[in-house]
Amino acid sequence: MTARLLDGKAASAAIRKEVADGIAALRKERGIAPSLTIVLVGRDPASQVYTRSKARTSREVGMGGDLIQLPEETSQEELLGVVGRLNRDAVVHGILVQLPLPPHIDAGKILESVDPAKDVDGFHPLNAGRLLLARARTASGPGAIPFPGFAPCTPAGIVELLRRHQVPIGGREVGILGRSNIVGKPLAALLMQKARGANATVTVAHSATRDLSSHTRRADIVIAAMGSPRFVKADMVRDGVVVIDVGINRIADPTAKGGYRTVGDVDFDAVRRKAKAISPVPGGVGPMTIAMLLSNTVRAAELASRAAGTGPT
Ligand SMILES: NC(=O)c1ccc[n+]([C@@H]2O[C@H](COP(=O)([O-])OP(=O)(O)OC[C@H]3O[C@@H](n4cnc5c(N)ncnc54)[C@H](OP(=O)(O)O)[C@@H]3O)[C@@H](O)[C@H]2O)c1
């Protein structure tokens, strides 16, 4: 068997088109210009690439916004001041503070300072709580898990990738590798919801899990989010499995441009021969994450306009 590719590039292009159409309609019919402000502190090379890519993609779909780049020495108080100003600025609908922050800044404090109504990354404790209580939303369109609020972009993008490839989730065994606050935990919360498009039986494995393979071999869908290059081998999954690879790992490769290349947490070539469907790295979950960020921002603009009484009742 050679697996079908779960193509995040194509799925995200479709979402970006929907987002662009939504933005054009909001501008024309209600005079709203959805806007995303991204805040980057310091010079972390990966964060610079990610934030530039997010800013460029948001411009491409017609979204307004800004990329605020602050020096590494920015104090916590100064950053809280910037976020506070963005919270009060009615033109700004979505705020994203890029992680990781420099070690002298308490990331939790900063994330809690973002207005939950502008928290398009879905990391504010209020949105995290809403998600756990089944009150967060993934995406628009038929089959989307139908909750009001913001779900974190990577988990929401994974659910959307499965949905757009008609991979059934309800009643399936899903094995998630990794329990981080940005991927594993919110993903488990989304997939276990009692809702159409969810309803999975979820197992979350981590570094203290015993006999990890016994869990992955049982799973209909394996989702690897560990940050461990090519960790998931063919003998760890069963025939006909669906595999989502969230990992982004740089490995040395003297033949590649720049001397390294990016691989996922799954041994792609070997696992692909056993799987029914698999997402590649790059070109799988990554583009979906950005698409969901844009989708969340449009949603934030709609909600703000409704709250201000300029939208439909
Ligand atoms: N494509 C995207 O848009 C996107 C977005 C976010 C993250 N990522 C990528 O996804 C990966 C995970 O990111 P993250 O932020 O969730 O990472 P993280 O915070 O480092 O969490 C990694 C998780 O994997 C678990 N883990 C690590 N090694 C393990 C092992 N050998 N056996 C079992 N469990 C193990 C850890 O267990 P413990 O909790 O016990 O330590 C932890 O729960 C990274 O490669 C990251 O770059 C991609």
The ligand as an SDF file (V2000), in Angstrom:
LIG
                    3D

 48 52  0  0  0  0  0  0  0  0999 V2000
    3.5680   22.4730   11.8370 N   0  0  0  0  0  0  0  0  0  0  0  0
    3.3090   23.3970   12.7470 C   0  0  0  0  0  0  0  0  0  0  0  0
    2.6330   24.3770   12.4780 O   0  0  0  0  0  0  0  0  0  0  0  0
    3.8060   23.1900   14.1430 C   0  0  0  0  0  0  0  0  0  0  0  0
    3.2670   23.9270   15.1950 C   0  0  0  0  0  0  0  0  0  0  0  0
    3.7230   23.6700   16.4910 C   0  0  0  0  0  0  0  0  0  0  0  0
    4.7150   22.7360   16.6940 C   0  0  0  0  0  0  0  0  0  0  0  0
    5.2670   22.0860   15.6250 N   0  0  0  0  0  0  0  0  0  0  0  0
    6.3130   21.0720   15.7940 C   0  0  0  0  0  0  0  0  0  0  0  0
    5.7360   19.9650   16.4860 O   0  0  0  0  0  0  0  0  0  0  0  0
    6.6950   19.3730   17.3480 C   0  0  0  0  0  0  0  0  0  0  0  0
    6.1550   19.3980   18.7570 C   0  0  0  0  0  0  0  0  0  0  0  0
    6.0060   20.7250   19.1760 O   0  0  0  0  0  0  0  0  0  0  0  0
    5.5740   21.1100   20.6600 P   0  0  0  0  0  0  0  0  0  0  0  0
    5.6770   22.5700   20.8180 O   0  0  0  0  0  0  0  0  0  0  0  0
    4.2870   20.4300   20.9710 O   0  0  0  0  0  0  0  0  0  0  0  0
    6.7890   20.3990   21.4600 O   0  0  0  0  0  0  0  0  0  0  0  0
    7.1090   20.2850   23.0020 P   0  0  0  0  0  0  0  0  0  0  0  0
    6.4590   21.3830   23.7770 O   0  0  0  0  0  0  0  0  0  0  0  0
    8.5760   20.0880   23.0900 O   0  0  0  0  0  0  0  0  0  0  0  0
    6.3870   18.9200   23.4150 O   0  0  0  0  0  0  0  0  0  0  0  0
    6.8450   17.6960   22.9310 C   0  0  0  0  0  0  0  0  0  0  0  0
    5.9920   16.5910   23.5290 C   0  0  0  0  0  0  0  0  0  0  0  0
    6.4560   15.3440   23.0160 O   0  0  0  0  0  0  0  0  0  0  0  0
    6.7350   14.4680   24.0970 C   0  0  0  0  0  0  0  0  0  0  0  0
    7.9030   13.6560   23.7470 N   0  0  0  0  0  0  0  0  0  0  0  0
    9.1210   14.1000   23.3110 C   0  0  0  0  0  0  0  0  0  0  0  0
    9.9350   13.0410   23.1010 N   0  0  0  0  0  0  0  0  0  0  0  0
    9.2190   11.9340   23.4110 C   0  0  0  0  0  0  0  0  0  0  0  0
    9.5030   10.5320   23.3940 C   0  0  0  0  0  0  0  0  0  0  0  0
   10.6900   10.0710   23.0170 N   0  0  0  0  0  0  0  0  0  0  0  0
    8.5120    9.6730   23.7520 N   0  0  0  0  0  0  0  0  0  0  0  0
    7.3030   10.1220   24.1160 C   0  0  0  0  0  0  0  0  0  0  0  0
    6.9670   11.4310   24.1490 N   0  0  0  0  0  0  0  0  0  0  0  0
    7.9160   12.3230   23.8090 C   0  0  0  0  0  0  0  0  0  0  0  0
    7.0330   15.3480   25.2960 C   0  0  0  0  0  0  0  0  0  0  0  0
    6.7580   14.6250   26.4680 O   0  0  0  0  0  0  0  0  0  0  0  0
    6.8640   15.3080   27.9470 P   0  0  0  0  0  0  0  0  0  0  0  0
    5.6600   16.1940   28.0780 O   0  0  0  0  0  0  0  0  0  0  0  0
    6.8090   14.1500   28.8580 O   0  0  0  0  0  0  0  0  0  0  0  0
    8.1530   16.0660   27.9630 O   0  0  0  0  0  0  0  0  0  0  0  0
    6.0840   16.5220   25.0500 C   0  0  0  0  0  0  0  0  0  0  0  0
    4.7930   16.2530   25.5770 O   0  0  0  0  0  0  0  0  0  0  0  0
    7.9870   20.1900   17.1380 C   0  0  0  0  0  0  0  0  0  0  0  0
    8.7700   19.5650   16.1510 O   0  0  0  0  0  0  0  0  0  0  0  0
    7.4810   21.5270   16.6220 C   0  0  0  0  0  0  0  0  0  0  0  0
    8.4360   22.2050   15.8300 O   0  0  0  0  0  0  0  0  0  0  0  0
    4.8220   22.2850   14.3640 C   0  0  0  0  0  0  0  0  0  0  0  0
  1  2  1  0
  2  3  2  0
  2  4  1  0
  4  5  1  0
  4 48  2  0
  5  6  2  0
  6  7  1  0
  7  8  2  0
  8  9  1  0
  8 48  1  0
  9 10  1  0
  9 46  1  0
 10 11  1  0
 11 12  1  0
 11 44  1  0
 12 13  1  0
 13 14  1  0
 14 15  2  0
 14 16  1  0
 14 17  1  0
 17 18  1  0
 18 19  2  0
 18 20  1  0
 18 21  1  0
 21 22  1  0
 22 23  1  0
 23 24  1  0
 23 42  1  0
 24 25  1  0
 25 26  1  0
 25 36  1  0
 26 27  1  0
 26 35  1  0
 27 28  2  0
 28 29  1  0
 29 30  1  0
 29 35  2  0
 30 31  1  0
 30 32  2  0
 32 33  1  0
 33 34  2  0
 34 35  1  0
 36 37  1  0
 36 42  1  0
 37 38  1  0
 38 39  2  0
 38 40  1  0
 38 41  1  0
 42 43  1  0
 44 45  1  0
 44 46  1  0
 46 47  1  0
M  CHG  2   8   1  16  -1
M  END
$$$$
